[in-house]
């Protein structure tokens, strides 16, 4: 095969192995029969066989002199997994597509044919270095999850990537594929988190796959990624909820049609709710709302049901049977969206992570980073947070 798959791993360069063609080239009678020795193809592989402490961000290359490559395989690990590579159109060379896994033994097997038809085979076995600083990662959404149209892809890193070059290298290693082309961009929320959102909301029914080729990726001095990550998810129905704090009403739409109108009560003076475009972050059937989590211990501690989180700081849509008389008339909550038990239960069951919730009519604005908040920024501001400064078009999903 001429192609396989590997992850983008980066490991710290703890010593460069001298790489020579000797011992990893083949010609003459190396596997063929007939013809003259000078007609045989000469194959050269880098890194050379036996090389140790190979930097995983350096590509594997194979070249053919006086002929063409007919096949190249790059395998690694005990199960001989295949790594991806690309053959030049003229067959003269081959190059690995992604970085290599740290602390891993690789074997390259190359075959070629000379101009006179004589065949040759060459192999090289080498080992990549063990990094000084290991970069681990996690991703959201969950693999196989169905999400709302506003859901971003979050890549969370165990170590900060502080340089623009390191961030650009990370972005280059990230593949976004979709069942239909979608324009989007990556944005660095912090040195340890980079998120992807489409320019507009995801189309309903879209299937998305994101692959982070982090294994072997060099993200800083002595810092290399250890593993690839991937996640596949489906975009569910378009749920958009608009909440007007002045009118004390929430209008829930499903695919553009009104599914329910709810009476609500928002944050009272001194505890104003946030205005802005948020997403449903998570749901909890039961929990205890404790003012200690907002820095005001002892002010309240109330068991609640049908909780739908909108911010990291603790804004929820939840059941509030104690405020039903105020719902639709006054704002009396501590910042959450109070709804009747029946409305709250319906909204809880209706909602999916990534659904859009827009709040208007309050004096307190949502701050970017208070949870996944990709829609708190304009498209231009979002694009400006990319190390590359360029949009990404999600490629075809195969």
Secondary structure, 3 states (H helix, E strand, C coil): CCCCCCCCEECCCCCCCCCCCCCCEECCCCCCCCCCHHHCCEEEEECCCCCCCECCCCCCEEEEECEEEEEEEEEECCCCEECCEEECCCCCEEEECCCCCCCCEEEEEEEEEECCCCEEEEEEEEEECCCCEEECEEEECCCCCEECCCCCEEEEECCCCCCHHHHHHHHHCEEEEECCCCEEEEEEEECCEEEEEECCCCCCCCEEEEEECCCECEEECCEEECCCEEEEEEECCCEEEEEECCCCEEEEEECCEEEEEEECECECCCCCCEEEEEECCEEEEEEEEEHHHHCCCCCCEEEEEEEEECCCCCCEEEECHHHCCCCCCCCCECCCEEECHHHHHHHHHHCCCCCEEEEECCCEECCCCCCCCHHHCCHHHHHHCCCCCCCEECEECC
